[in-house]
């Protein structure tokens, strides 16, 4: 198993990403994660509020020494995996992902403007349907309640394993019942490698006494 090809491509992609994003007046960056079973490169742009908006993920299979991208095919109900054999194919794939991201971003902006003009009062809670659609997960535990208060607020966690990469997934679901008896559900998923897990556990354990209880 060698990461030489992965490291070489990671270095070259940074320059390509800069030129791609500058062409469209965007600030593009990438994160390299070497610790996973299948190392990956995540691409994103920074929003005005310093939040990151991810638009593509490039995976590397160290055993076959090949790069690939994944996408969910809703019509087939399965994951599509595209092998990228050389640096030109990789750059083209990242470029295409960025184009798709810009088109979706423009479409979302136009939709938001239309909704504002129509004074639509409908509310769609963040994370209502935010389960992991891009990857297949084997959930190892049921939802475990971490916090509950007066049947108004409930926080649960669930742990799973990504089938393709062997990474861990921690799903957090926050349920809030409003005064009108409406249920707001906010769901987030955090993916991490085995190496990251030990670091996370150690950091939390060493600072438990500094944490405050939820009120």
N, CA, C and O of each residue as an XYZ file, in Angstrom:
860
protein
N       0.847     -1.198      0.000
C       0.000      0.000      0.000
C       0.878      1.241      0.000
O       1.740      1.392      0.865
N       0.666      2.129     -0.964
C       1.482      3.328     -1.095
C       0.594      4.554     -1.252
O      -0.424      4.512     -1.942
N       0.994      5.652     -0.599
C       0.265      6.911     -0.717
C       1.044      7.921     -1.550
O       0.718      9.108     -1.557
N       2.073      7.452     -2.252
C       2.884      8.361     -3.063
C       2.035      9.039     -4.128
O       2.143     10.250     -4.316
N       1.193      8.286     -4.829
C       0.332      8.833     -5.872
C      -0.690      9.793     -5.275
O      -1.000     10.827     -5.866
N      -1.208      9.446     -4.107
C      -2.163     10.307     -3.414
C      -1.522     11.645     -3.048
O      -2.115     12.697     -3.284
N      -0.325     11.614     -2.477
C       0.359     12.841     -2.072
C       0.716     13.711     -3.279
O       0.628     14.937     -3.209
N       1.114     13.087     -4.369
C       1.470     13.835     -5.573
C       0.256     14.567     -6.136
O       0.332     15.749     -6.470
N      -0.864     13.852     -6.238
C      -2.080     14.458     -6.772
C      -2.584     15.558     -5.833
O      -3.051     16.598     -6.295
N      -2.491     15.334     -4.523
C      -2.928     16.345     -3.559
C      -2.188     17.652     -3.759
O      -2.782     18.729     -3.706
N      -0.874     17.552     -3.993
C      -0.078     18.750     -4.209
C      -0.447     19.482     -5.486
O      -0.519     20.711     -5.500
N      -0.682     18.737     -6.560
C      -1.009     19.368     -7.844
C      -2.419     19.954     -7.842
O      -2.667     20.973     -8.486
N      -3.341     19.319     -7.123
C      -4.726     19.777     -7.131
C      -4.883     21.158     -6.503
O      -5.772     21.917     -6.889
N      -4.029     21.488     -5.540
C      -4.150     22.783     -4.885
C      -4.005     23.928     -5.885
O      -4.764     24.897     -5.844
N      -3.019     23.811     -6.790
C      -2.824     24.851     -7.810
C      -3.980     24.872     -8.801
O      -4.442     25.945     -9.189
N      -4.450     23.705     -9.212
C      -5.568     23.648    -10.147
C      -6.832     24.234     -9.529
O      -7.577     24.958    -10.189
N      -7.070     23.915     -8.255
C      -8.261     24.419     -7.576
C      -8.235     25.935     -7.483
O      -9.260     26.592     -7.662
N      -7.072     26.483     -7.207
C      -6.942     27.941     -7.105
C      -7.295     28.613     -8.420
O      -8.009     29.616     -8.434
N      -6.798     28.068     -9.532
C      -7.068     28.675    -10.834
C      -8.538     28.528    -11.220
O      -9.119     29.437    -11.813
N      -9.145     27.376    -10.881
C     -10.553     27.156    -11.192
C     -11.436     28.161    -10.454
O     -12.325     28.770    -11.049
N     -11.184     28.329     -9.154
C     -12.031     29.192     -8.338
C     -11.805     30.669     -8.634
O     -12.752     31.455     -8.608
N     -10.566     31.055     -8.915
C     -10.292     32.456     -9.239
C     -11.000     32.871    -10.519
O     -11.397     34.026    -10.669
N     -11.160     31.924    -11.444
C     -11.839     32.212    -12.704
C     -13.276     32.653    -12.461
O     -13.826     33.451    -13.220
N     -13.886     32.124    -11.386
C     -15.276     32.458    -11.073
C     -15.376     33.325     -9.817
O     -16.433     33.424     -9.194
N     -14.257     33.946     -9.463
C     -14.218     34.871     -8.330
C     -14.691     34.199     -7.042
O     -15.473     34.767     -6.281
N     -14.210     33.002     -6.819
C     -14.527     32.273     -5.597
C     -13.235     31.892     -4.871
O     -12.178     31.765     -5.488
N     -13.335     31.713     -3.565
C     -12.196     31.309     -2.762
C     -12.317     29.818     -2.465
O     -13.026     29.418     -1.541
N     -11.626     29.002     -3.246
C     -11.716     27.552     -3.092
C     -10.568     26.983     -2.274
O      -9.427     27.428     -2.396
N     -10.873     26.002     -1.444
C      -9.863     25.349     -0.613
C     -10.133     23.856     -0.569
O     -11.158     23.380     -1.057
N      -9.204     23.130      0.022
C      -9.400     21.690      0.144
C      -8.755     21.176      1.431
O      -7.797     21.755      1.944
N      -9.302     20.085      1.932
C      -8.801     19.427      3.128
C      -8.337     18.027      2.748
O      -9.073     17.283      2.099
N      -7.127     17.667      3.145
C      -6.572     16.343      2.862
C      -6.656     15.490      4.121
O      -6.107     15.857      5.160
N      -7.342     14.352      4.031
C      -7.483     13.419      5.147
C      -6.780     12.120      4.787
O      -7.303     11.320      4.011
N      -5.578     11.906      5.359
C      -4.775     10.727      5.035
C      -5.027      9.574      5.986
O      -4.627      8.446      5.698
N      -5.689      9.830      7.129
C      -5.801      8.811      8.171
C      -6.885      7.782      7.956
O      -6.919      6.775      8.662
N      -7.780      8.003      6.995
C      -8.882      7.072      6.770
C      -8.417      5.816      6.039
O      -7.331      5.780      5.461
N      -9.259      4.792      6.076
C      -8.973      3.566      5.319
C      -8.836      3.889      3.845
O      -7.947      3.373      3.168
N      -9.720      4.747      3.347
C      -9.612      5.308      2.010
C      -9.382      6.813      2.169
O     -10.337      7.559      2.383
N      -8.125      7.269      2.068
C      -7.854      8.711      2.203
C      -8.717      9.508      1.233
O      -9.118      9.005      0.183
N      -8.997     10.755      1.597
C      -9.882     11.574      0.764
C      -9.430     13.033      0.760
O      -8.703     13.486      1.644
N      -9.887     13.749     -0.266
C      -9.659     15.185     -0.382
C     -11.029     15.837     -0.510
O     -11.787     15.511     -1.423
N     -11.351     16.752      0.391
C     -12.643     17.419      0.381
C     -12.461     18.858     -0.093
O     -11.583     19.573      0.390
N     -13.296     19.275     -1.041
C     -13.193     20.598     -1.640
C     -14.356     21.465     -1.161
O     -15.489     20.997     -1.046
N     -14.061     22.730     -0.884
C     -15.101     23.626     -0.386
C     -14.777     25.081     -0.719
O     -13.648     25.422     -1.070
N     -15.797     25.924     -0.598
C     -15.609     27.365     -0.683
C     -16.032     27.959      0.650
O     -16.855     27.383      1.361
N     -15.471     29.104      0.982
C     -15.802     29.773      2.236
C     -16.884     30.813      2.000
O     -16.775     31.645      1.099
N     -17.935     30.757      2.822
C     -19.041     31.689      2.715
C     -18.723     32.972      3.483
O     -17.696     33.067      4.156
N     -19.606     33.946      3.373
C     -19.367     35.240      4.022
C     -19.309     35.126      5.534
O     -18.639     35.928      6.184
N     -20.001     34.143      6.110
C     -20.002     33.971      7.564
C     -18.911     33.020      8.034
O     -18.967     32.496      9.147
N     -17.905     32.799      7.164
C     -16.756     31.923      7.466
C     -17.128     30.454      7.564
O     -16.316     29.636      7.995
N     -18.360     30.110      7.164
C     -18.747     28.707      7.102
C     -18.213     28.080      5.813
O     -17.972     28.779      4.829
N     -18.033     26.762      5.828
C     -17.546     26.047      4.653
C     -18.703     25.393      3.900
O     -19.575     24.757      4.492
N     -18.686     25.566      2.584
C     -19.700     24.949      1.733
C     -18.999     23.930      0.840
O     -18.361     24.303     -0.144
N     -19.115     22.627      1.182
C     -18.405     21.573      0.462
C     -19.114     21.254     -0.859
O     -20.340     21.162     -0.915
N     -18.314     21.087     -1.920
C     -18.918     20.800     -3.218
C     -18.403     19.519     -3.858
O     -18.947     19.105     -4.882
N     -17.376     18.866     -3.303
C     -16.888     17.627     -3.906
C     -15.967     16.889     -2.939
O     -15.298     17.501     -2.107
N     -15.946     15.561     -3.064
C     -15.030     14.722     -2.284
C     -14.367     13.722     -3.215
O     -15.039     13.005     -3.956
N     -13.049     13.683     -3.169
C     -12.259     12.763     -3.985
C     -11.654     11.702     -3.074
O     -10.933     12.027     -2.130
N     -11.950     10.419     -3.357
C     -11.454      9.312     -2.546
C     -10.259      8.636     -3.233
O     -10.092      8.710     -4.450
N      -9.435      7.977     -2.408
C      -8.287      7.238     -2.936
C      -8.268      5.835     -2.351
O      -8.297      5.656     -1.133
N      -8.220      4.841     -3.234
C      -8.117      3.436     -2.828
C      -6.633      3.068     -2.810
O      -6.045      2.866     -3.873
N      -6.010      2.974     -1.623
C      -4.567      2.738     -1.563
C      -4.155      1.338     -2.011
O      -3.004      1.128     -2.393
N      -5.061      0.397     -1.970
C      -4.724     -0.968     -2.366
C      -4.650     -1.099     -3.879
O      -3.769     -1.778     -4.407
N      -5.567     -0.456     -4.566
C      -5.543     -0.460     -6.035
C      -4.855      0.771     -6.611
O      -4.664      0.889     -7.821
N      -4.481      1.705     -5.695
C      -3.803      2.953     -6.079
C      -4.586      3.683     -7.170
O      -4.059      3.977     -8.243
N      -5.858      3.968     -6.871
C      -6.699      4.669     -7.825
C      -7.619      5.642     -7.105
O      -8.044      5.403     -5.975
N      -7.917      6.747     -7.784
C      -8.833      7.742     -7.261
C     -10.243      7.458     -7.784
O     -10.418      6.878     -8.856
N     -11.237      7.877     -7.007
C     -12.612      7.715     -7.453
C     -13.509      8.736     -6.758
O     -13.164      9.280     -5.709
N     -14.665      8.982     -7.368
C     -15.702      9.826     -6.789
C     -16.981      9.018     -6.675
O     -17.200      8.077     -7.437
N     -17.819      9.386     -5.725
C     -19.092      8.710     -5.517
C     -20.238      9.697     -5.650
O     -20.103     10.877     -5.327
N     -21.364      9.195     -6.130
C     -22.589      9.997     -6.186
C     -23.774      9.061     -6.041
O     -23.713      7.893     -6.426
N     -24.847      9.585     -5.482
C     -26.054      8.795     -5.276
C     -26.965      8.931     -6.490
O     -27.283     10.039     -6.921
N     -27.380      7.785     -7.037
C     -28.284      7.761     -8.183
C     -29.701      7.499     -7.677
O     -30.046      6.353     -7.390
N     -30.541      8.559     -7.562
C     -31.885      8.375     -6.988
C     -32.762      7.420     -7.780
O     -33.589      6.716     -7.200
N     -32.593      7.384     -9.102
C     -33.425      6.497     -9.918
C     -33.096      5.026     -9.668
O     -33.977      4.168     -9.723
N     -31.832      4.745     -9.397
C     -31.400      3.368     -9.162
C     -31.365      3.016     -7.685
O     -31.364      1.841     -7.318
N     -31.336      4.041     -6.839
C     -31.283      3.806     -5.404
C     -29.969      3.215     -4.952
O     -29.940      2.430     -4.004
N     -28.867      3.579     -5.618
C     -27.569      3.033     -5.247
C     -26.460      4.039     -5.516
O     -26.677      5.087     -6.125
N     -25.257      3.690     -5.043
C     -24.098      4.556     -5.187
C     -23.428      4.321     -6.540
O     -23.234      3.179     -6.955
N     -23.079      5.407     -7.218
C     -22.319      5.333     -8.462
C     -20.867      5.678     -8.163
O     -20.588      6.706     -7.546
N     -19.951      4.834     -8.592
C     -18.531      5.019     -8.319
C     -17.782      5.185     -9.637
O     -17.810      4.301    -10.492
N     -17.108      6.332     -9.793
C     -16.400      6.637    -11.029
C     -14.893      6.625    -10.766
O     -14.398      7.389     -9.938
N     -14.168      5.757    -11.472
C     -12.717      5.661    -11.335
C     -12.060      6.739    -12.191
O     -12.418      6.924    -13.354
N     -11.092      7.450    -11.605
C     -10.352      8.507    -12.308
C      -8.905      8.040    -12.456
O      -8.172      7.935    -11.473
N      -8.506      7.764    -13.688
C      -7.238      7.069    -13.925
C      -6.012      7.968    -13.945
O      -4.915      7.490    -13.656
N      -6.148      9.252    -14.274
C      -4.966     10.122    -14.336
C      -5.316     11.513    -13.836
O      -6.477     11.806    -13.552
N      -4.307     12.369    -13.731
C      -4.487     13.693    -13.150
C      -5.428     14.541    -13.988
O      -6.168     15.360    -13.442
N      -5.416     14.360    -15.321
C      -6.317     15.138    -16.178
C      -7.771     14.806    -15.876
O      -8.614     15.698    -15.788
N      -8.062     13.511    -15.717
C      -9.431     13.096    -15.389
C      -9.856     13.645    -14.027
O     -11.000     14.060    -13.845
N      -8.926     13.643    -13.079
C      -9.225     14.130    -11.731
C      -9.541     15.620    -11.749
O     -10.520     16.063    -11.149
N      -8.699     16.396    -12.448
C      -8.923     17.838    -12.543
C     -10.255     18.133    -13.223
O     -11.002     19.007    -12.784
N     -10.549     17.406    -14.293
C     -11.812     17.598    -15.007
C     -13.010     17.293    -14.100
O     -14.018     17.999    -14.133
N     -12.888     16.231    -13.288
C     -13.987     15.845    -12.396
C     -14.221     16.907    -11.325
O     -15.363     17.240    -11.011
N     -13.131     17.435    -10.767
C     -13.257     18.497     -9.762
C     -13.853     19.750    -10.396
O     -14.705     20.413     -9.804
N     -13.395     20.065    -11.609
C     -13.902     21.225    -12.334
C     -15.411     21.087    -12.585
O     -16.172     22.036    -12.395
N     -15.828     19.891    -13.014
C     -17.250     19.654    -13.270
C     -18.068     19.755    -11.985
O     -19.173     20.296    -11.985
N     -17.515     19.230    -10.887
C     -18.210     19.315     -9.601
C     -18.396     20.767     -9.183
O     -19.432     21.136     -8.629
N     -17.380     21.591     -9.453
C     -17.470     23.000     -9.104
C     -18.530     23.702     -9.955
O     -19.282     24.538     -9.454
N     -18.584     23.355    -11.247
C     -19.615     23.909    -12.131
C     -21.002     23.551    -11.621
O     -21.880     24.411    -11.553
N     -21.208     22.275    -11.257
C     -22.507     21.833    -10.743
C     -22.867     22.567     -9.455
O     -24.021     22.924     -9.220
N     -21.852     22.778     -8.634
C     -22.056     23.499     -7.375
C     -22.522     24.932     -7.635
O     -23.439     25.421     -6.975
N     -21.884     25.600     -8.599
C     -22.264     26.967     -8.926
C     -23.691     27.030     -9.474
O     -24.452     27.939     -9.145
N     -24.043     26.053    -10.314
C     -25.390     26.033    -10.878
C     -26.438     25.808     -9.788
O     -27.489     26.449     -9.795
N     -26.153     24.901     -8.855
C     -27.094     24.653     -7.762
C     -27.187     25.865     -6.856
O     -28.264     26.200     -6.362
N     -26.039     26.533     -6.637
C     -26.012     27.713     -5.786
C     -26.863     28.824     -6.393
O     -27.627     29.483     -5.688
N     -26.728     29.031     -7.708
C     -27.525     30.047     -8.395
C     -29.007     29.694     -8.361
O     -29.859     30.564     -8.183
N     -29.306     28.395     -8.535
C     -30.709     27.958     -8.516
C     -31.321     28.168     -7.132
O     -32.467     28.601     -7.017
N     -30.554     27.859     -6.079
C     -31.055     28.061     -4.716
C     -31.302     29.540     -4.441
O     -32.279     29.910     -3.789
N     -30.389     30.388     -4.955
C     -30.541     31.823     -4.741
C     -31.814     32.336     -5.421
O     -32.573     33.107     -4.833
N     -32.038     31.900     -6.662
C     -33.230     32.329     -7.380
C     -34.487     31.826     -6.694
O     -35.492     32.535     -6.638
N     -34.438     30.599     -6.168
C     -35.603     30.038     -5.478
C     -35.908     30.835     -4.212
O     -37.067     31.132     -3.924
N     -34.849     31.185     -3.449
C     -35.041     31.963     -2.230
C     -35.653     33.325     -2.542
O     -36.517     33.807     -1.809
N     -35.202     33.943     -3.636
C     -35.750     35.241     -4.024
C     -37.226     35.113     -4.382
O     -38.031     35.974     -4.026
N     -37.580     34.040     -5.086
C     -38.980     33.824     -5.449
C     -39.838     33.612     -4.207
O     -40.956     34.119     -4.118
N     -39.307     32.864     -3.260
C     -40.056     32.607     -2.030
C     -40.274     33.885     -1.247
O     -41.346     34.091     -0.678
N     -39.254     34.757     -1.211
C     -39.397     36.030     -0.512
C     -40.457     36.897     -1.179
O     -41.251     37.554     -0.506
N     -40.461     36.891     -2.518
C     -41.424     37.710     -3.239
C     -42.849     37.246     -2.991
O     -43.777     38.055     -2.974
N     -43.022     35.952     -2.799
C     -44.361     35.401     -2.593
C     -44.777     35.417     -1.129
O     -45.905     35.060     -0.791
N     -43.832     35.846     -0.241
C     -44.123     35.892      1.198
C     -44.615     34.548      1.715
O     -45.597     34.462      2.453
N     -43.911     33.512      1.310
C     -44.288     32.157      1.732
C     -43.946     31.982      3.201
O     -42.811     32.230      3.609
N     -44.928     31.551      4.010
C     -44.730     31.394      5.438
C     -44.391     29.968      5.843
O     -44.272     29.674      7.032
N     -44.232     29.078      4.867
C     -43.920     27.697      5.212
C     -42.529     27.614      5.802
O     -41.636     28.352      5.385
N     -42.327     26.723      6.771
C     -41.040     26.573      7.438
C     -40.568     25.135      7.309
O     -41.292     24.195      7.639
N     -39.354     24.981      6.830
C     -38.774     23.645      6.694
C     -37.589     23.551      7.618
O     -36.542     24.109      7.287
N     -37.673     22.891      8.749
C     -36.584     22.838      9.715
C     -35.308     22.306      9.091
O     -35.336     21.408      8.250
N     -34.190     22.873      9.516
C     -32.895     22.430      9.014
C     -32.640     21.000      9.438
O     -32.805     20.644     10.605
N     -32.238     20.188      8.481
C     -31.899     18.817      8.819
C     -33.084     17.878      8.855
O     -32.941     16.735      9.290
N     -34.251     18.318      8.414
C     -35.444     17.468      8.484
C     -35.240     16.150      7.769
O     -35.674     15.104      8.251
N     -34.574     16.194      6.609
C     -34.333     14.972      5.849
C     -32.855     14.811      5.556
O     -32.472     14.419      4.454
N     -32.025     15.114      6.541
C     -30.592     15.185      6.284
C     -29.853     13.904      6.620
O     -28.705     13.962      7.062
N     -30.470     12.756      6.425
C     -29.786     11.492      6.628
C     -28.691     11.335      5.577
O     -28.661     12.094      4.608
N     -27.794     10.368      5.747
C     -26.682     10.194      4.816
C     -27.165      9.448      3.585
O     -27.415      8.244      3.647
N     -27.301     10.163      2.452
C     -27.780      9.552      1.226
C     -26.629      9.148      0.317
O     -26.804      8.284     -0.542
N     -25.454      9.753      0.487
C     -24.356      9.502     -0.422
C     -23.623      8.196     -0.127
O     -22.927      7.676     -0.999
N     -23.761      7.662      1.069
C     -23.012      6.475      1.457
C     -23.925      5.485      2.163
O     -24.981      5.850      2.679
N     -23.500      4.220      2.177
C     -24.236      3.174      2.878
C     -23.630      2.983      4.264
O     -22.418      2.821      4.402
N     -24.473      3.002      5.282
C     -24.012      2.906      6.668
C     -24.642      1.699      7.345
O     -25.847      1.477      7.235
N     -23.821      0.918      8.047
C     -24.316     -0.148      8.912
C     -24.432      0.432     10.322
O     -23.418      0.652     10.985
N     -25.649      0.678     10.781
C     -25.835      1.253     12.106
C     -25.620      0.178     13.164
O     -26.345     -0.815     13.211
N     -24.625      0.386     14.005
C     -24.230     -0.601     15.010
C     -25.039     -0.460     16.300
O     -25.100     -1.405     17.088
N     -25.653      0.685     16.530
C     -26.428      0.908     17.749
C     -27.780      1.506     17.391
O     -27.920      2.109     16.327
N     -28.775      1.352     18.254
C     -30.022      2.096     18.077
C     -29.795      3.551     18.502
O     -28.706      3.902     18.957
N     -30.799      4.379     18.357
C     -30.695      5.744     18.868
C     -30.619      5.701     20.392
O     -31.463      5.095     21.051
N     -29.601      6.347     20.935
C     -29.412      6.379     22.384
C     -29.681      7.794     22.877
O     -29.078      8.749     22.389
N     -30.579      7.930     23.836
C     -30.921      9.254     24.353
C     -29.806      9.766     25.255
O     -29.440      9.131     26.244
N     -29.272     10.942     24.887
C     -28.211     11.557     25.685
C     -28.757     12.616     26.629
O     -28.176     12.889     27.680
N     -29.892     13.217     26.237
C     -30.465     14.290     27.055
C     -31.952     14.412     26.745
O     -32.363     14.312     25.589
N     -32.751     14.626     27.780
C     -34.180     14.842     27.591
C     -34.680     15.783     28.689
O     -34.244     15.704     29.837
N     -35.606     16.676     28.314
C     -36.112     17.636     29.294
C     -37.610     17.869     29.084
O     -38.027     18.412     28.062
N     -38.392     17.459     30.044
C     -39.831     17.764     30.098
C     -40.557     17.435     28.799
O     -41.513     18.119     28.435
N     -40.124     16.421     28.116
C     -40.759     16.010     26.861
C     -40.793     17.133     25.817
O     -41.596     17.100     24.885
N     -39.902     18.136     25.987
C     -39.831     19.258     25.059
C     -38.550     19.236     24.231
O     -38.544     19.658     23.074
N     -37.486     18.751     24.817
C     -36.194     18.683     24.133
C     -35.612     17.290     24.326
O     -35.576     16.770     25.441
N     -35.160     16.693     23.231
C     -34.521     15.379     23.305
C     -33.345     15.340     22.335
O     -33.472     15.733     21.176
N     -32.205     14.864     22.817
C     -31.010     14.713     21.993
C     -30.600     13.246     22.002
O     -30.375     12.670     23.067
N     -30.505     12.644     20.830
C     -30.107     11.245     20.736
C     -28.887     11.105     19.832
O     -28.606     11.971     19.004
N     -28.172      9.999     20.008
C     -27.008      9.686     19.175
C     -27.125      8.259     18.657
O     -27.737      7.398     19.289
N     -26.528      8.028     17.497
C     -26.481      6.689     16.920
C     -25.130      6.514     16.227
O     -24.652      7.416     15.539
N     -24.526      5.346     16.417
C     -23.194      5.080     15.847
C     -23.283      4.038     14.733
O     -23.984      3.034     14.860
N     -22.560      4.291     13.637
C     -22.542      3.356     12.520
C     -21.186      3.297     11.844
O     -20.280      4.066     12.164
N     -21.059      2.357     10.890
C     -19.830      2.156     10.131
C     -20.138      2.331      8.642
O     -21.081      1.734      8.123
N     -19.331      3.161      7.957
C     -19.483      3.336      6.520
C     -19.019      2.062      5.825
O     -17.881      1.633      6.019
N     -19.882      1.453      5.020
C     -19.557      0.174      4.384
C     -18.340      0.273      3.482
O     -17.482     -0.610      3.498
N     -18.257      1.332      2.700
C     -17.206      1.447      1.691
C     -15.825      1.675      2.292
O     -14.844      1.085      1.840
N     -15.747      2.533      3.314
C     -14.439      2.969      3.828
C     -14.088      2.421      5.198
O     -12.917      2.413      5.577
N     -15.087      1.959      5.952
C     -14.815      1.502      7.309
C     -14.720      2.628      8.315
O     -14.400      2.385      9.478
N     -14.994      3.874      7.893
C     -14.992      5.002      8.814
C     -16.195      4.928      9.742
O     -17.172      4.235      9.460
N     -16.109      5.651     10.852
C     -17.211      5.719     11.787
C     -18.136      6.881     11.463
O     -17.710      7.888     10.897
N     -19.417      6.734     11.829
C     -20.404      7.798     11.649
C     -21.133      7.989     12.971
O     -21.644      7.032     13.553
N     -21.177      9.226     13.439
C     -21.939      9.559     14.640
C     -23.083     10.480     14.227
O     -22.860     11.610     13.792
N     -24.310      9.981     14.370
C     -25.498     10.759     14.000
C     -26.126     11.366     15.237
O     -26.423     10.664     16.204
N     -26.327     12.680     15.203
C     -26.954     13.393     16.315
C     -28.304     13.923     15.861
O     -28.399     14.599     14.836
N     -29.356     13.614     16.626
C     -30.694     14.098     16.314
C     -31.209     14.924     17.481
O     -31.279     14.454     18.617
N     -31.565     16.156     17.181
C     -32.093     17.071     18.195
C     -33.573     17.314     17.897
O     -33.910     17.866     16.850
N     -34.446     16.911     18.798
C     -35.891     17.082     18.628
C     -36.399     18.108     19.628
O     -36.155     18.005     20.831
N     -37.114     19.105     19.104
C     -37.674     20.165     19.954
C     -39.172     20.273     19.679
O     -39.592     20.387     18.528
N     -39.970     20.236     20.736
C     -41.416     20.398     20.585
C     -41.789     21.819     20.996
O     -41.525     22.239     22.122
N     -42.397     22.545     20.081
C     -42.728     23.942     20.307
C     -43.992     24.089     21.141
O     -44.664     23.110     21.464
N     -44.299     25.349     21.483
C     -45.501     25.625     22.270
C     -46.759     25.265     21.501
O     -47.795     24.990     22.106
N     -46.686     25.263     20.170
C     -47.828     24.880     19.334
C     -47.881     23.382     19.076
O     -48.660     22.908     18.249
N     -47.036     22.638     19.798
C     -46.981     21.181     19.692
C     -46.446     20.708     18.335
O     -46.739     19.593     17.904
N     -45.661     21.559     17.668
C     -44.967     21.161     16.445
C     -43.616     20.557     16.817
O     -42.961     21.013     17.754
N     -43.206     19.533     16.080
C     -41.939     18.870     16.346
C     -40.899     19.321     15.328
O     -41.078     19.138     14.124
N     -39.820     19.907     15.815
C     -38.703     20.331     14.972
C     -37.574     19.326     15.153
O     -37.138     19.059     16.273
N     -37.116     18.783     14.057
C     -36.072     17.760     14.091
C     -34.828     18.256     13.346
O     -34.903     18.613     12.170
N     -33.697     18.274     14.032
C     -32.437     18.716     13.446
C     -31.444     17.558     13.504
O     -31.112     17.080     14.589
N     -30.971     17.109     12.351
C     -30.100     15.932     12.287
C     -28.766     16.286     11.656
O     -28.725     16.939     10.613
N     -27.671     15.859     12.279
C     -26.332     16.065     11.739
C     -25.550     14.760     11.813
O     -25.793     13.922     12.681
N     -24.600     14.601     10.879
C     -23.779     13.386     10.831
C     -22.310     13.764     10.815
O     -21.900     14.646     10.061
N     -21.526     13.107     11.637
C     -20.088     13.356     11.719
C     -19.338     12.077     11.363
O     -19.517     11.048     12.013
N     -18.495     12.143     10.326
C     -17.742     10.982      9.852
C     -16.286     11.111     10.281
O     -15.700     12.188     10.176
N     -15.700     10.016     10.765
C     -14.329     10.071     11.269
C     -13.651      8.716     11.096
O     -14.315      7.683     11.007
N     -12.327      8.736     11.049
C     -11.540      7.508     10.908
C     -11.238      6.899     12.282
O     -11.514      7.509     13.314
N     -10.679      5.714     12.281
C     -10.320      5.045     13.538
C      -9.266      5.849     14.288
O      -9.310      5.961     15.513
N      -8.304      6.416     13.528
C      -7.258      7.206     14.162
C      -7.839      8.472     14.805
O      -7.416      8.884     15.885
N      -8.800      9.070     14.130
C      -9.434     10.271     14.673
C     -10.236      9.943     15.926
O     -10.282     10.738     16.865
N     -10.870      8.769     15.939
C     -11.727      8.397     17.070
C     -10.960      8.401     18.384
O     -11.444      8.924     19.388
N      -9.759      7.817     18.377
C      -8.967      7.762     19.614
C      -8.578      9.156     20.086
O      -8.541      9.420     21.288
N      -8.287     10.053     19.138
C      -7.937     11.426     19.500
C      -9.137     12.160     20.081
O      -9.021     12.867     21.082
N     -10.295     11.985     19.442
C     -11.517     12.638     19.914
C     -11.876     12.173     21.326
O     -12.206     12.986     22.190
N     -11.809     10.865     21.549
C     -12.139     10.305     22.860
C     -11.217     10.864     23.933
O     -11.663     11.241     25.017
N      -9.919     10.914     23.617
C      -8.941     11.408     24.588
C      -9.162     12.887     24.908
O      -9.065     13.291     26.067
N      -9.456     13.687     23.899
C      -9.674     15.119     24.114
C     -10.904     15.369     24.983
O     -10.878     16.210     25.882
N     -11.991     14.624     24.705
C     -13.209     14.800     25.492
C     -12.992     14.348     26.930
O     -13.388     15.038     27.870
N     -12.359     13.180     27.100
C     -12.157     12.625     28.436
C     -11.324     13.558     29.319
O     -11.568     13.669     30.520
N     -10.350     14.218     28.718
C      -9.449     15.070     29.511
C     -10.075     16.432     29.854
O      -9.510     17.198     30.636
N     -11.238     16.726     29.268
C     -11.871     18.019     29.524
C     -13.310     17.865     30.022
O     -14.071     18.832     29.991
N     -13.694     16.692     30.471
C     -15.055     16.457     30.950
C     -15.397     17.379     32.118
O     -16.518     17.881     32.196
N     -14.457     17.608     33.020
C     -14.726     18.422     34.211
C     -14.983     19.881     33.853
O     -15.555     20.621     34.653
N     -14.565     20.304     32.651
C     -14.741     21.707     32.257
C     -16.093     21.966     31.608
O     -16.484     23.117     31.419
N     -16.813     20.887     31.265
C     -18.094     21.040     30.592
C     -19.211     21.369     31.565
O     -19.191     20.944     32.720
N     -20.189     22.133     31.084
C     -21.357     22.473     31.885
C     -22.530     21.611     31.456
O     -22.631     21.213     30.296
N     -23.424     21.323     32.412
C     -24.603     20.536     32.069
C     -25.599     21.388     31.296
O     -25.641     22.609     31.453
N     -26.414     20.724     30.446
C     -27.430     21.435     29.686
C     -28.537     21.908     30.609
O     -28.935     21.205     31.538
N     -29.030     23.112     30.340
C     -30.094     23.676     31.176
C     -31.406     23.693     30.400
O     -32.429     24.131     30.927
